[in-house]
Amino acid sequence: MPPLPRPSDFELAILRVLWRQGSATVRQVFEVLQGERELGYTTVLKTMQIMAEKGLVLRDESAKTHLYTAAEAETTTQGSLVQDLVDRAFGGSAMGLLTHALNAQKPSQADLDQLQALIEQARKARR
């Protein structure tokens, strides 16, 4: 099965709503997003129809009001986006991405502790 296309920023906003809610109608997605940005109902409707055609969302047409769900889990989509970023912007170097991420924002102590735990897990897995 070929990978799904990379979602646009607006498609990601819609996906975030669906990931939080599990499934939603166009109206429900519109109401959530309307609080974040100025947009029209038909813009959300058309975008979600296109997303269904692309395979980014699944549409349940069994009821009068169609319910949409994300086709992939949030972590799967995030993983694909990160891999794409690593490949395109950092020439495949995960270290390059991490270096830039750590320099872009000062990590909290909790973030550093979590990163250290991930490093330790990776070391144990290599043994």
N, C-alpha and C positions, 0 to 999 in steps of 0.2 A: 504494500500500500504506500503510495507516494506521500511525502510529508505535506501537511497543510500549508497553504500560503501564509506568508508573514502578515499578521494583522496590522492595519494602520493605527494611528494613535486613537482615533475615534472608535474604531472597532475594538481596540483594547479596553476603552472605557466601557463599552457595552458588555464585553466579556467579564470585566470586573464585577459588574452588577449581577450577571448571571452566576458567576462563581460564588458570590455572597449569598444569593437567594436560591440557588439550585436551579430553578426554572422561573420564567416570568413571561408575561405578555408584553407586547410592544408598549402598551399604555403604562405598565409598571416600570419598565426600563426608562421610558420618556420622563415619568415623574421623578425618578431618582436623578437622572442626568440634568433635568431642567433646573434643579437646585444648584448644579455645578457650573452650568453654562447656558447661554441663550441659544435655543434651537427650536425647530418646529417638529411637531409630531410626525409629519410626513418624512422628514429627514431621517428620523430614527427608524420608521417603518421601512423605507427604501433601503437603508443601510443594513438592517437585519435581514431583509429579503436577499440582498446581495451576499451577505455572510452565509446564508443557508445554501445559496448556489455554490459558493466557494468551499463549503463543507466545514466552515468555522463554527457554525451552530446547527443544532438539530431542531426541526420544527414538528411539533405534534399537532396535526390537523384534525384530530378526532373530535374536538369540541368546536363550537362556533368561534370562540376566541382561541387563537393558536397560542400554544405555549412553546417557548424557546428554551433550549439548554445549550451550554457550551459543549462542543464536540470533543474537546480534550480537557483534561484536568489542568488546573492553573499551573501546577509545577511542571507539567509536560510542555505547556506553551512557554513558560518562562525559560525552561532549559533550552528549547529550540532558539528562542530569541538571544539568549546569552551565547550559545554556540555560534550563531550567526554573527553576533558582534565580535566575538573573539576571532573568528575567521576573517571577517572583513576589515576590522579596524586594527587588530593586533597581530595579524599574520599567523593566527593559530596559537598565539602565546597567552595561555591563561595567566601566567605570571605578569605579563604586560597589563592585562585587565586589572588584576588585583592591585598592582602598584599604582595605577591611575585611580582606581576606586579609593584606595586608602589615602592618597594625596588630595583627592577632590573634596573629601569631607573628613574632618577629624573624628576618628572612631571613638566611641565611648569605651569605658573599661569593660563593660559587659560584652560589647562587640569584640574587643580584643581577646577576652576570655573564651568566647565562643569560637573565634578563629583559631586560637591555640588548641582547643579541644578537637577541632576538625583536623588540624595538622597532626595531632597525636593519633587520631583514628587512621589517617592516611599512612602514617609510619607503621602502625601495627598491621595494617592490611598488606603492606609491602613485604613483611617478614615471612 
